[in-house]
């Protein structure tokens, strides 16, 4: 449950930070998109850790 809280708080914190930067005139769209994509990747990686994700031994795409 701790990881879920950390993921939620971190995602909201990043969004609030970018809104604050935009209000102050320091933010732009590219910065907001890169920050959003970055936190999304971190949240997904942390969530996969919860699931104990392991790729299958054999893949249909491996030749």
Secondary structure, DSSP 4 states (H G I P E B T S, - for coil): -HHHHHHHHHHHHHHHHHHHHHHHT---HHHHHHHHHHHHHHHHHHHHHHHT----SS-TT--
